[in-house]
Amino acid sequence: MEEKEFPKAGSTGAIKSKLSGLYNCSFGIIKLALGVCLLPFVYSATRAFLNEGLALDKALATYFFSGVISFLIIYLFVYEPAIIYVRGQKILEAIFRFFTPLVKVAPYLLPIYTILLLALYPLYAIFNKSADAIRIFMPLFGFSIALHLVFSAKSLRSKQGDFLKSNYIFGFSFIYIINIAILALGFSLFFPKYSFVNFCNQTFALAQAIFTAVFKQLFL
């Protein structure tokens, strides 16, 4: 009777390893393609956010961007406030600990400090009805959103095994779009001239124009 030959354990492990590598490679290419498709929305969301910002008082826009610039100066030349970002992540992990799918995603996706400031401003404005209320919060909005975006980008970029940087390109593009949309929604609630609907319409219209132009260049 002929003896059957069974694959060796080491051989089986090698096959599984190759299949896992092939899966990761294929999934990485798909995420890279999706990330590239999100780039027009990154641009269009930025343009739409700034276009709607033109409806605001120039002083308010200056206050907001002073917060952004202040963070960048501190981050680049003084101190990296990573501990603030990490503590914000811990807060979100505690909030979503009962909803497993969001535990790992929410700390990167949601700008917790910006959301808290957007929630606190109406309460603060009740007790301080002067124009100083929004002047205090606008720099904080800019500082907090810059903090979240910079450290989210840094966290994604430092991850090991990121094939073709697909996780970084896809993940940060998605995070950026969501963060800008959250900020636009908050501003639309505070400022009558700032329209979240217009922001969304402009974002999709600009992105569609980019996709159409690329399609014509490639296929027509």
N, C-alpha and C positions, 0 to 999 in steps of 0.2 A: 504494500500500500504506500502510495506516494505521500510524503509529508507536506502539509500545506505550509507555505511560507507567510509569515505575518510581518507587517512592517515594524521595524524597530521603533522603540519609543523615541529615540533621538530623531529619527526620520520624520515621525508624525509631528514632533514639536517644530521641526524646521519648516514643514509644510504649513502648519498653522501660523508660524511667524511670517512666512512669505505672503499668505493670504491676508493676514492682518496688515502687513505693510502695503499690499496692493489696495486694500480697502481704504486705508488712511490716505494713500496717495490720490485715489480717485475722488474721495470725499473732499480732499484739500483742493483739487482742481475745480470741483463744483462750487465750493465756497469762494474760491478766487474769482470765478466767473460771476457769481452773485454779487461779490464785493465790488467788482468793476461796474456792474449794472447799477449799483447804489451811488457811485460817484457823481453822476449827473444830479441826483437828488440832494447830495451834500452841497453842491454848488447852488442849485435852485432854491433850497431851503435857506441858505445863507443870504442869497439875493432877496428873497421874499421877506425875510426877517428884517433886513436893512431897509428895504423899500417901505415897509409898514412903519418902521421906526422914523421915517421922514415926517410922518404925521404928528409925531410927538414934538414937544418943546425941545429945542436944540440943547438947552441946559440939561434936561433929563437924559438925553442921549450921551452928553458929555460925562455926566455922573456915572452912567452905566459903564462906559468904556474906561473911565478912570479906575473903576474897580477891577476890570480885566487887566489893564496895564499894571496896576499896583501888584496884583498877584504875580504876573510874569516877572516883574522886577525883583520881588521877594524871592521867587522860585529860582531865578537865574543867578542872582548876585548875593543874596543874603542867606536864605535858609529854605530847605525843602520841607514844607509842612506835611510830610507824609502821614504823621500820626493823626492829624485831623481827618484825612481821607479814610484811614483805616478804621477810626472810631465811627465814622459815618457808615462804613460797610457793616460794622458790627451791629449797628442799630437796625439796618435793613435785614440782616440775617435773623435778628431776634423777632422782627415783625413778621417775616415770612417763614419762620421755622416750622409752622404747621402746614405749609404748602410747599412741598419738596421741589417741584419743578422750578419755582422762582427763587429758591434759596441761593443758588449759585449765580443766577442771572441778574437778579434785582440789584445787588450791590454795585455792579458795573453799569447797569442800564439806567437806574433812577438817581438823579442828583438830589440826594436826601436833604442837603443844606439849603439848596435853592427851593425845594418844595416846602420845607419848614418856613423859610422866609416869606414865600408866597402866601402861606397860611397865616403867618403872624402879622403881616402888614395890615390887613383889614382890622384886626383887633387893636393894633397900636394906633391906627388912624382914628378909631372911635374916641380914644382918650387924648390924642393930639391931632386936632383938626387943622392945624396950620400946614403950610406948604412944606415945612421942614420934614414932615414925616416921610414923604416920598423921596426927598433929597437924601435922607439917611439910608433908605433901603436900596435905592438904585445902585450905588457902588457895591453894596453887599450882594445884590443879585449878580452883578458882573464878576465879582471876586469868587463867589461860590460856584458859578457855572464854569469859570476858567479852571478852578481847582479840580472839579470833578472830571472835566474833559482831559486835562493834562495827565492826571494820575491814572485815569482809566486807560488812556493811550499807553502810558508807561507800563502798566500791569500787563496789558495784552501783548505789547512788544517783547516783553521779557520772558514770555512763556516758551518752554522748550518744545522742540518737535513741531514747530509751526511750518508746515510744508508750503514753500513759496510765499510765506507771510500771509496765507489765506485767512487765518483766524484774525490777524490784525486788520487787514484791509476790510473784510466783511464786518467784523465785530465793531471796530471803531466807527465805521461809516454808519452802521445802524444806531449805535449809541449816540453819535453826534446828531443825527436827524431827530431822534426821539427827544433829546435834551433841548434842542432848539424849538421843537414843537411845544414842549411843556412850558418853556419860557414865553413863547408867543401866546399860548393860551392864558397864562397868568396875566400878561400885559393887556390882553383883550378884556379881561375882567376889571382891570383898574382904570384903563384909559379908553373912553368912548371912541376916540379916533382910530384906535388900533384894532383892526379887524382880524380875528383868527380865521374866518371864512376866506377873506382875501388872501391871507397868508397861505392857506392850503391851496386855493385856486392858482395862485402865482407859482407855488412850488411845483405843482403837477404840470402847469402850462409850460414853464421853462424847461422842465425835465423832458417833456414830450417833444419840445422843439429841438433839444439836443439829440434825442434818439432819432428823430426824423432826419436831421442833418447828417448824422453818422450813417444811417441806413442808405440815404441817397448817395453819399460818397462811396460807400462800399459796393452797392448793388445796382445803381442806376447810372 
